[in-house]
Amino acid sequence: MVLMVLLALAAGTGHLFLSKKIAAGEMQIADGQGQIERGRLALDEGKAKLAAGKRELSEGKKEYEQARDNPSLVLADNVLKRGQGFKKARERIAEGDAQVARGEGKVAAGERLLDAGNLEMRQGREQLSLAKGMRFDCALGTILFASLAIALGFRWKRSPARIPVETL
């Protein structure tokens, strides 16, 4: 009977412990979901900026090619600016290529972070589900062991060795 009482107490303690852990886990899941949503929005914004940058760079390259194909513009640049106009344009195009490459790297890193966050969320939800199952099992164990302890208490008979001799 003592064993049943101890098992009921242990299962009840496990239920309370798991309830606290589950509540904390649910809060973490909610916070994580908010972070993922903010990250997704930031990633979408970054992708839009990257697409706009690529488009602007492409237009700049086309304008440069058209200007370079125009002999009068090349001559005017060589005479008036000593070729510095086309040189600066090439430098700006190279800088734009570098910026686009950095932007692509940042977007790729953001996608990896978002994927890692989604994986952590999935694992956290699985662990939370397992903890809820264990909490249910602890509650069931508490009820079962407490019921057995009560039943054994009602059915408990005093040992003949413990009964005083006068009553025999």
N, C-alpha and C positions, 0 to 999 in steps of 0.2 A: 504494500500500500504506500509506503514511504517512497518507493521508487516511482510509482505512478504520479505522486504529488510532485516530486522533483522533475520528472519528465514534463509534466504540465507546466510547471514554472519555467523550465528551460524553453519550451516551445512558445510560451507567452512572451518571454523576454526576446526571443528571436523575432517574433511578430512585431513587437514595438521597435526593435532595432531596425528591422527592414523597412518599417513604415517611415521612419525618419530618413533613412537613406533614399527611399523612393521619392519622397517629397523633395529632397535636395536634388536628386537626379532629374526630376521633372522640371525644376527651375533651371537647371543647367541646359536641358534640352531646349527649353523656351528661349533662353539667352542665345544659345548656339544657332537656333533657327533664325533669330533676328540678325545675328552677325552674317549668316549665309545670305539672307535677303539683301543686306546692305552691300555685301561683297558682290553679289550678282548685279546689283544696280551699278556699282562702281565699274565692274568689268564691262557691262554694256556701254557705259559712258566712255570708257577707254577705247572700246572697239569702234565706237562712232567717231571719236577724235582721230583714231588711227586711220580710219577710212577717209575722213576729210583731209588728213595730212597726205595720204597717198594720192588722193585726187588732185590736191593743190600741187604736189610735186610733179605729177604727170603733166599737168597743164603748164607748169614752169618749164619742164623739159621740152615740151612741144614748142613753146614760144622761143626758147633758146635755139632750137634746131631751125625754126623758121627764120629767126634773125641771122643765124650763121649762114643760112643758104642765100641771104640777100647780100649781094656783093657791095652795094652802096652803103649798107649799114656797117659792114666789116671795114670798108675803107674809111668811113667817117669815124669809127671807133679808133682805128689805127692812127689817123691824122690828128683828131681832136683830143683823144684821151690816151694815146700811145698803147692801145690794146687793153687798157685797164677795165673797160666796161665788160667785155667778154670774159676776162679773167675773173672778175668779181662774180659774174653770173655763174661760171663754172664752180667757184668756191661755194656759192649759196646752194647750188644743186648738190654738191658733195655734202654740205652740212645738212640739207634736207634728207638725203639718203641715210645719213648717220642717225638723224632724229627718227626717221621711220623705222630703222633697224632697232633702235632703243625702244621705241614704242611697241614693236612686235615682240621684243623680249619681255617687256613689262606685261603685255597682254597674255603671253604664254605662261609667265610666272603666276599671274592672277588666276588663270584657268587651272593651273596645278594646285594652287592653294584652295580654290573653290572645290575641286575634286577631292582633295584631302579632307576638307571640312565636311563634305557630304558623306565620305566614308566614315569619319568619326561619328557623325550623327547617326548613321545606320547602325554602327556598332553600339553606340549608346542606347539606342532604342531597343536593340536586341537584349542588352544587359538589363535594361529596365523591365522588359517583358519577363525575363528569367527571374528577376527579383520579385516581381509581382506574383509569379507562380510559387516561388518559395514562401512568400508571405502567406499566401493562401494555405499552403501545406502546413505552415507553422500554426495558423489559426485552427485548422482542422485537427492537428496534433494536440493543441491545447484543449480543445473540446473533448477529443477522444480520451486523453489521459486523465483529464479532470473527471469525466464521467466514470471511467474505470475506478478511479480513486474513491469516488462517492459510492459506487456500487460495492466495492470491496469494503468500504467502511460500514455499510449497512449489513453486509454479509459476514462481517468479521465476528468470529466466535472466540471467546476467551479460551485459552488453553486450559485443559484440566489441571495441569501442573500449577497454574496461577490462581486457581479457585481456592479460597480458604477452606480448610478441612472442616470447619464447623458447619458449612452449608451442605456438605455431602451427605 
